[in-house]
Amino acid sequence: MKRILLSVPHMGGAEQSYVNQAFSSNWLSTVGPNLSAFEMEFAALIGQPAVALSSGTAGLHLGLRLLGVGPGDEVFCPTLTFVATANPIRYLGADPVFLDSDPGTWNLDPGVLRRALEERARQGCLPRAVIVVHLFGQCADMDPIMDACNRYHVPVLEDAAESLGASYKGRPSGTFGEVGMFSFNGNKIVTTTGGGMLVSKHAELVDQARFWSQQARDPGIAYEHSELGYNYRMSNVLAGIGRGQLEVLELRVQQRRSIAFRYRDAFAGLPGISLMPQAAYGLHTNWLSCFLIEEQQFGCSRDRLIRVLDAANIESRPVWKPMHLQPLYAGCARYGGEVAEDLFHRGICLPSSSSLSLEDQRYVIDQVRAAAGAGPLAEPEGVAAAIA
Ligand SMILES: Cc1ncc(COP(=O)(O)O)c(C=O)c1O
């Protein structure tokens, strides 16, 4: 029996021809027409210059370095995130300080941030930078976050790995801070199999990141190096996949949203299960369909639900384990963390691939309903007909 996975790549059709062009022209390295075009097309979409990289994590590493983060510095970071957000802080010899989440968005709580900055300002030890993450396809509440950071002149790096296609008050995620980063990892809303994009309103920062991403080779014929660089550039082949994927991004957003809303509607009659909040200020892509489980009302714990789904060949997983609970980051400074812990203990991510068939969605729905002791859903006629 086939397994229904959490989030799989979904090609649009044009990717292969861009990849073929790379092969037929022999542009099979980290330079070439696809790469330049992908950056231009992405920049046009986002409204800021962009540089294509080998991963989103590379983008965070370069982004923090652009903001001047170095040994002994502190960087504020939401505790509820994937570990790749925090690791680049350590790559640079700096220390993360973890901040709690807002239950209304699951993202960095602007009130916690403001209080933490106030306290650090009083103590004369402001962080070198603040990382804001836009989790599961939804933007953090950027106005109060930017107000607080601007007040103390602390630069913001946006980890928009999970939020390509999302917006806040009409503006794309990733464009509010000094630097933004997107991921094209295989499980993201669009993918290049692996890759990332760094954007900034400051073209010189993007140029600097491009320079570092190519081993920081100084101009001239000799291989002379004055600065430390990395091998972080995206390949022209993968950029071809990215070009095809950008053509279908809007459709992918609609498809992911409609899966989340179908689940929500199908669980509407069940007590103790609710969709991740959809903040009124923006467009939530619902990259992953995330739900909160109230064990007493739902009749089954979140962990048991994951096991029941697994036995039915359905992949699901908990919401991210907060960084302050990770052995790797034990002992780091933090402000709060209880909200993030609660979301981690009760949150579940359900299969969300944009290619998930109506039939497979229905199977997931019926398995979740069965775990709660409810029978299969009587579908509205339109949906039932579409499945048949
Ligand atoms: C929130 C977050 N930050 C960073 C990353 C890292 O991106 P990449 O896998 O492209 O390095 C990911 C996903 O993988 C992510 O979900």
The ligand as an SDF file (V2000), in Angstrom:
LIG
                    3D

 16 16  0  0  0  0  0  0  0  0999 V2000
   12.1840   27.6510    9.2230 C   0  0  0  0  0  0  0  0  0  0  0  0
   13.2850   27.0720    8.3760 C   0  0  0  0  0  0  0  0  0  0  0  0
   14.4730   27.6960    8.3630 N   0  0  0  0  0  0  0  0  0  0  0  0
   15.4810   27.2450    7.6230 C   0  0  0  0  0  0  0  0  0  0  0  0
   15.3440   26.1360    6.8180 C   0  0  0  0  0  0  0  0  0  0  0  0
   16.5410   25.6650    6.0670 C   0  0  0  0  0  0  0  0  0  0  0  0
   16.3980   25.6950    4.6910 O   0  0  0  0  0  0  0  0  0  0  0  0
   17.2790   24.6930    3.7900 P   0  0  0  0  0  0  0  0  0  0  0  0
   16.7750   23.3080    4.0440 O   0  0  0  0  0  0  0  0  0  0  0  0
   17.0180   25.1670    2.3990 O   0  0  0  0  0  0  0  0  0  0  0  0
   18.6990   24.8550    4.1930 O   0  0  0  0  0  0  0  0  0  0  0  0
   14.1140   25.4520    6.7890 C   0  0  0  0  0  0  0  0  0  0  0  0
   13.8270   24.2730    5.9480 C   0  0  0  0  0  0  0  0  0  0  0  0
   14.4880   23.4070    5.6100 O   0  0  0  0  0  0  0  0  0  0  0  0
   13.0600   25.9260    7.6050 C   0  0  0  0  0  0  0  0  0  0  0  0
   11.8850   25.2880    7.6430 O   0  0  0  0  0  0  0  0  0  0  0  0
  1  2  1  0
  2  3  1  0
  2 15  2  0
  3  4  2  0
  4  5  1  0
  5  6  1  0
  5 12  2  0
  6  7  1  0
  7  8  1  0
  8  9  2  0
  8 10  1  0
  8 11  1  0
 12 13  1  0
 12 15  1  0
 13 14  2  0
 15 16  1  0
M  END
$$$$
